[in-house]
Amino acid sequence: MNTQRKQRDCIDGLLLLDKPKGMTSNDALLRARRLFNARKAGHGGTLDPMASGLLPIAFGEATKFAGDALGADKAYLAEFTFGITTDTGDAEGAILERRPVDLAQAQVRAAADGFLGEIDQVPPMYSALKRDGRPLYEYARAGITLERAPRRVTIRSIDLIDFGPVAEVAAGEPGSLRAVLRVACSKGTYIRTLAEDIGAVLGCGAHLSALRRERVGALGLAGSVSLDRLEAMTPAERLACLAPVDSLLAALPRVLLDEEHARRFLHGQRLRVPLAEPRQADPRVRVYLRDALLGIATLDGGLLVPQRLVGNAQEPAAADAQ
């Protein structure tokens, strides 16, 4: 019996994966890693199994910068169904209550606008947040409800895209209404909690019936690829789908070093360079030698301070001694 493990490849880059509905983010990551036979991989922000859409997957050196995707703003296309509440706040839960609904589009828009800006959100019990080492959903499945502290999140925008009755209603059940909204928000925002809160304001209850993530930071669905498409590709075609490592750092200012400064930077040295401080709260910059990413650094009082280096960056050859 041959127990030798398959040798995996050193692959660096970013895959914009269009995750299908019904699959966990971790399962999507494992399947993508297998298709690329990649040694190292990680994703840039969990999507619930019921959600589809953008799941950035970082391979190799790109995993060092995946935290930028985790902390970035997100944008979603969400469907809220009014008149039905569930125990999970989404379509996968058991129905708790049905109420008659008589809403106008203007009422939904006004209620949604009331959640713009900074708000406090109580995380749902059916979430992966941990208490005493156990995720909250384990307590919820055991019938235990724990007190949760509200968290401050920011809703950047809510646009009402579509509104109307739910097409399929069981005989004898009150009719429901659905609204499709595009929501841009900060990290850590629970869209199903937003659905429940808007439903509560309107007095009829609501749950999240569909969700698709359209954007993570500066990354969008344009150029994304599905797992089924990847399955049908040759290895070379799959590699051509990868964006460069620095795609995760597009929001950071770019600093170009000469060969001498690049060599010192790759040795972790702080550099005194004549650079303007970034005009933003984030003091980080991305550092290059020509077109090659060397890593990220912070600018602090005229000093370029290395923070995270690209492990396989090619160090410039030392100049010949005179």
TORLO-887253 format. One record per residue: x, y, z of N, C-alpha, C in turn; residue in three letters. Coordinates in pm, whole numbers, plus 50000, padded with zeros to 5 digits. Example, Ala and Ser with C-alpha at 12.3 -4.5 7.8 and 13.67 -1.06 7.14 Angstrom:
2
513194943150780512304955050780513204967050780ALA/512854977550708513674989450714512905000350787SER/
***
This chain:
322
500854988050000500005000050000500895012450000MET/500625021549905501435033649894500795044649979ASN/501485048450087500965058650179501625072250157THR/502435073450053503125085950027502125096749987GLN/502225108350050501295119150023501655126049892ARG/500625130649823500825137449696501545150649718LYS/502545153149637503295165649646502435177149593GLN/502285187449673501495198949629502395209749570ARG/501795218349488502545228449415502575241649491ASP/503665249049473503775262649527503115272249428CYS/501915276549458501155285249370500855298149446ILE/501095309449381500835322549440499815329949354ASP/498815335749417497845343549341496495343749410GLY/495565350549347494235352549404493195347449306LEU/492305338949357491185333849279489905340749323LEU/489195346749229487875352449258486845341649230LEU/486485334549335485575323249322484135327749341LEU/483255323249251481815325349266481265312949337ASP/481165313849471480745302349551479285299049524LYS/478975286249506477565282649484476785282349615PRO/475485283949604474595282249718474625267749763LYS/474535265449894474485251849946475815245949984GLY/476885253549976478215248650011478855257850114MET/479545252150213480245260450309481455266850244THR/481905277850301483095284550248484315275650260SER/484395268050369485555259350388485565248050285ASN/484395242450254484325231950152484705237450014ASP/484285249849985484655256149858486155258349851ALA/486745262549963488195264549969488935251349945LEU/488515240650011489185227749995489085222549852LEU/487915224649791487745219949653488635227949557ARG/488705241149577489555249449492491035245849512ALA/491415243749636492815240049663493175226749595ARG/492235217349597492485204549530492625206249380ARG/491775214649321491825216649176493155222849132LEU/493685231649216494965238149184496165230249238PHE/495865219849317496935212049382497865221349459ASN/497275231149527498055241649592498505237549732ALA/499725241349766500285238149897499605245950009ARG/499265258549982498735267150087497615275750030LYS/496515276650105495375284550058494545289250177ALA/493845300350158492925305550259491915314450191GLY/490755316750256489745325150194489615338450265HIS/489015348050196488925361650247487575365450300GLY/486995357150386485725360750449484635350650426GLY/484115345050534483145334050526481815338650468THR/481255330150382479875331550334479065319950391LEU/477865322650440476995311950488476685302250374ASP/476385289550406476045279950300474905284450210PRO/473895291350266472745295550184473105306750087MET/474255313350107474645324750024475525320349909ALA/475425327549799476325325549686477145338349668SER/478085337749572478785349949537480265349649566GLY/480845361449574482295363249574482945357849701LEU/483855348349680484685343049788486135343749740LEU/486875354049779488275354849736489085343749802PRO/489855336449722490695325649773492145328949740ILE/492955329949844494355333449829495215320849833ALA/496165320149741497095308949735498515313849765PHE/499245305549840500665308249863500925321449930GLY/501765329849867502155342749926500965352149943GLU/499925350249864498745358949877498055357250011ALA/498235345650078497585343450207498095353350312THR/499315358750290499855368550386499055381350388LYS/498315383850280497595396450267496085394550265PHE/495615382250294494185379450291493435386850401ALA/494135391150505493495398650612492855411450563GLY/493395417150454492795429250398491395426550346ASP/491185414650289489845410950242488925408350360ALA/489445402050465488625399250583488105412050646LEU/488945422450647488565434850713487915445050622GLY/487735441750495487215451450399485705452650406ALA/485195463850351483755465250334483255454550237ASP/481965451250250481335441250164480095447350099LYS/479675441449987478415445449923477635432849887ALA/476325433149911475475421449891474215425249814TYR/473695415549739472355416349686471505406849770LEU/470565412549844469815404749944468335405249916ALA/467665393849938466205393349929465635391750069GLU/464765401050109464075400350237462625396250209PHE/462115386650285460705382850275459995387750401THR/458995396150382458255402250493457005393950525PHE/456695393150654455535385750699455855371950753GLY/457105367650742457535354650792458815356350872ILE/458815351550994460045351251075460465336751096THR/461785334551106462325321051127463275321151246THR/463575309251297464425308651417465895311851387ASP/466295311351261467675314551225467795328351161THR/466675334451128466695347351060466865346350910GLY/466975333850860467115332050715466215320650668ASP/466345317350539465425307650479465685293450523ALA/466815290750591467135277150632466515273650766GLU/465925283250834465375280650967463925276350965GLY/463465272051080462055268351097461215281051111ALA/460035280951051459155292551057458595294151199ILE/458745305951254458225308951387456835315251381LEU/456625323951281455365331251276455115336351134GLU/453835336251097453395342650972452415353751008ARG/452615365150947451715376350973451235382050840ARG/450025387450838449575394350715450435406750690PRO/450645409850563451515420950525450765430550435VAL/450835443150470450255453550385451245465150385ASP/452215464250295453295474150290453345480650154LEU/453725493250153454035500350029455555500950013ALA/455975502149890457405502749862458075514249938GLN/457385525549948457945537150017458175534150166ALA/457325525950227457515522350367458775513950387GLN/458995504550297460205496250306461455504750287VAL/461395513750189462545522450165462855531250287ARG/461805536750346462005545550462462555537750581ALA/462045525650604462525517450715463995513650695ALA/464355510150571465745506550541466665518550562ALA/466225530350520467055542450535467335545450681ASP/466455540950770466675543250913467855535650970GLY/468415526250893469555518350939470875522750875PHE/470845533650800472075538650738473005544550844LEU/474295543250819475295548550911475705538251014GLY/476245543051126476685534051233475485529251313GLU/475385516151332474305510451410474875499651502ILE/474115496251605474485485151692473665472951651ASP/474345461851629473705449451587473985438651689GLN/472955431351730473135419951818473395407651730VAL/474535401151743474815389351660473765378551682PRO/473365371451576472345360951592472895348851666PRO/472005341551731472425329251799472925318951697MET/472295318651581472775309551477473925316351401TYR/475085317151468476275322851407477485315251458SER/478625317551394479855310351429480645317351539ALA/480135328351592480815334751705480905324951822LEU/482035325451893482255315351996482055320952137LYS/481545312352223481395315152366481935302952439ARG/482955305052522483595294052595484055282852502ASP/484585287052385485145277452291484145270452202GLY/482865273352217481835266952135481125277652051ARG/480845274751922480105284351841478685285951892PRO/478155297951875476815300751927475765291551868LEU/475945287351742474895278951683474765265451753TYR/475815260751820475705248251895474775250152015GLU/474875261552082473955264552192472525265752139TYR/472385272752024471055274951968470385261651933ALA/471145252451876470575239351839470175231351962ARG/470815234352076470455227552201469325234752274ALA/468765245052211467665252452272468105262652375GLY/469375266352374469905275852472470125289352404ILE/469585299852464469795313452414470685320952512THR/471795326252463472745333552545472635348552518LEU/472945356252619472955370752600474175374452516GLU/473975382752413475065387052326475195402252331ARG/476415406952340476645421452341476485426852199ALA/475855438352183475725444252050477095448351996PRO/477215448151865478455452151799478165463851706ARG/479095473251699478925484851614479365481551471ARG/478465483251376478755481251235478275493651160VAL/478655494451033478285506050952477595501350824THR/476415506650799475705504150674475985516150584ILE/476745514050477477135525150388475975529450299ARG/475245519750246474125523050158473165511250152SER/471885514250129470855504050104470015509149987ILE/470035501849878469245505649760468175495049735ASP/466935499549721465825490349692465795487749542LEU/466005475149503466115471449362464795466149308ILE/464075458549389462825452349342461905450449462ASP/460605450449435459615449149543458335443349486PHE/457725433849559456475428149511456065416049592GLY/454965409649556454465398049631455325385749605PRO/455375376849704456015363849688455125355449597VAL/455725349449495454935342549391454205330249446ALA/454925322249526454335309649571453905310649718GLU/452615309149743452065309649878451185297349897VAL/451375290150008450585278250035449115282050058ALA/448225272950022446785275350038446455278350183ALA/445705288850203445275292550337446265301050414GLY/447475303050360448485311250429448375325750384GLU/448655335250475448635349250433449745352050333PRO/449485361250241450485364650141451685371850202GLY/452815370550136454045376950183454565386250073SER/455405395550115456045404750022457545402650026LEU/458185405049914459645403849906460225416949857ARG/461425420049905462165431649858463605427349830ALA/464115431649719465525429149685466285442149707VAL/467295441249793468065453149830469555450749806LEU/470235461149762471695460749752472255468149873ARG/473045460949953473545466250080475065466850077VAL/475615478450104477055480050122477305482750269ALA/478245475350330478375475950475479805472750518CYS/480075475150646481375472050702481475457250733SER/482685452750763482885438850802482075435750928LYS/481705423250944480995419051065479505421851064GLY/478985427250955477535430050947476785417150913THR/475725414450988474865402950960473655407950882TYR/473565403750754472475408350669471145402450717ILE/471155390150771469895384450819469395391850943ARG/470315396851026469895405151139469305418151090THR/469895423750983469345435950924467935433350873LEU/467715421750809466375418250762465395417450879ALA/465795410650986464915409351103464605422951164GLU/465615431651173465425444651237464505453651153ASP/464675453251022463785461250936462365455750944ILE/462225442550946460895436550960460235440451091GLY/461025441451199460475445351329459995459751327ALA/460765468551262460375482651252459045483951176VAL/458855475651073457645476150992456475468951058LEU/456745461451166455685455151242455155442151186GLY/455825436651083455315424351023456335412951029CYS/457555415851072458585405651074459155403250935GLY/460355397650930460995394550802462135384850825ALA/462535378450717463745370250722464505371750590HIS/465775367750593466625368150474466345355650391LEU/465785357350271465415345850190466425342550080SER/467315351750048468375349049950469475359249970ALA/470725355249940471855364249958472945361049857LEU/473465371449796474585369949703475595381049730ARG/476855377249756477885387349780478465391849647ARG/478455404949626478905410649500480285417049508GLU/480695421049627481965428249636482625425749771ARG/483955424949770484775424549891485875434949872VAL/485775446149944486735456949922486665461649778GLY/487815461849710487865466049569487615454449473ALA/487425442349525487255430449443485775428249413LEU/485455425449286484065423249247483885409949175GLY/482645407149137482335394649070482835394148925LEU/483155405748868483695405848732485005397848729ALA/485085388348640486275379948633486245368148728GLY/485155366548803485075354948893484765342348814SER/484975330948877484795318048810484165308248907VAL/483335299448856482655289548939483525277048953SER/483215268849053483925256249071483675246748955LEU/482465246848902482165237948789483005241748667ASP/483155254648643484005258948530485455254948553ARG/485925256648676487305252648707487515237748685LEU/486525229848723486615215348705486845211748559GLU/486215219248467486275216048325487555221248258ALA/488375228848330489565234848271490785225848280MET/491755228748196493075222448210493825229648321THR/494885223548377495685230448480496185244148434PRO/496615245148310497115258048259495995268448254ALA/494805264348215493665273548210493285278248350GLU/493375269248447493075273348585494075283848633ARG/495345281548608496365291148652496145304848589LEU/495635305048466495365317748398494235325448464ALA/493435318748548492345325348619492825333148742CYS/494055330948785494545337148907494965351648882LEU/494515360348970494975374248970496275375049050ALA/497105385149026498365386249100498145388649249PRO/499175385549326499115386849472498675400749514VAL/499175411049446498895424749490497465429249460ASP/496645420649400495235424149380494545426749513SER/495015420449619494445422349752494835435649814LEU/495805442549753496365454649813496095467049729LEU/495115466049638494905476749540494575490249606ALA/494045490049728493655502549794494855509849855ALA/495995503249864497165509449928498005517049826LEU/498575528449866499485535749775500695527049739PRO/501225529449620502355521749567503645529449585ARG/504675522749637506005528649654507005520449572VAL/507795527349491508785520749405510175523449461LEU/510935512649484512305513849535513315510749427LEU/514525516549443515615512349355516225499449410ASP/517195493849339517715480649377518385480749513GLU/519125491149545519825491649674518815492049789GLU/517815500849777516805501649884515965488849890HIS/515685482849774514915470349772515645459249846ALA/516975458449827517775448149893517695450050045ARG/517815462350090517765465050234516365462450290ARG/515355465950210513965463750253513705448850274PHE/514195440350183513985425950193514745419650309LEU/515715427050364516415422550485515755428250611HIS/514605434550593513855439550708514325452750763GLY/515155459750689515695472350738514705483850719GLN/514695492950817513925505250801514695514550710ARG/513955521450623514595529950523514165544450540LEU/515135553350529514835567650527514675571550380ARG/513435573550338513165576550198512295589050188VAL/512515597150085511745609650069510365606950010PRO/509445602050095508105598750049507075606450131LEU/506025610450065504935617350135504125607250215ALA/503675611350334502835602650415501495600550345GLU/500905588350352499605585950287498535595050343PRO/497665599950254496575608750297495345600250334ARG/495525591050426494445582250468494765577050607GLN/493735571450672493935566350808494895554550811ALA/494885546550705495765534850696497155539450654ASP/498175537650739499525542550706500315533050617PRO/499715522150572500455512150498500605515850350ARG/501675510650292501915511950148502355498350095VAL/502215496249964502755484149901504045487849831ARG/505035479349843506405482749803506835473849687VAL/507455480149586507835473049464509285475849427TYR/509875466249357511065468249276510615465949132LEU/510595476449055510005475848922508555470948934ARG/508195459748868506825454748877506645443648980ASP/507695440549054507655429349149507285434349288ALA/506215428749345505825432249482506825426549580LEU/507315435149669508255430849773507555428549907LEU/506455435649930505745434250056504995447050088GLY/504555448050214503895460250259504705466250373ILE/504545479350390505285486650493504395497950543ALA/504835504150651504175516250697505135528050681THR/504565539650659505345551950655505155559150788LEU/506235561050859506165566750993507255577251007ASP/506865589850996507815600751013508965600350915GLY/508695596750791509735596150690510465582950684GLY/510125573550774510745560350772509805550350706LEU/510345542450615509605531350554509905518950637LEU/508895513850708509075502950804508455490150748VAL/509275479950714508715467550661507745461050760PRO/506605456150708505605449450791505435434750752GLN/505315432150623505125418350576505785417150439ARG/506695407450426507475406050304506995394150222LEU/507135395450091506855384350002508025374650009VAL/507735362250049508805352750077509625348949957GLY/509035348849839509775344649720510205356449633ASN/510195368549691510645380149615512115378549580ALA/512465381949458513835380449411514685392049460GLN/515685389049541516565399649591517515404149482GLU/517655417349461518565422249356520005418049385PRO/520735415349283522155411749298522915423849351ALA/523895420949438524705431849493525555438049383ALA/525735451149392526575458049292527995453349304ALA/528705452749191530115448549190530955458349269ASP/531895453049346532805461849423533725469349327ALA/534005481849356534895489849274536335487549312GLN/
***
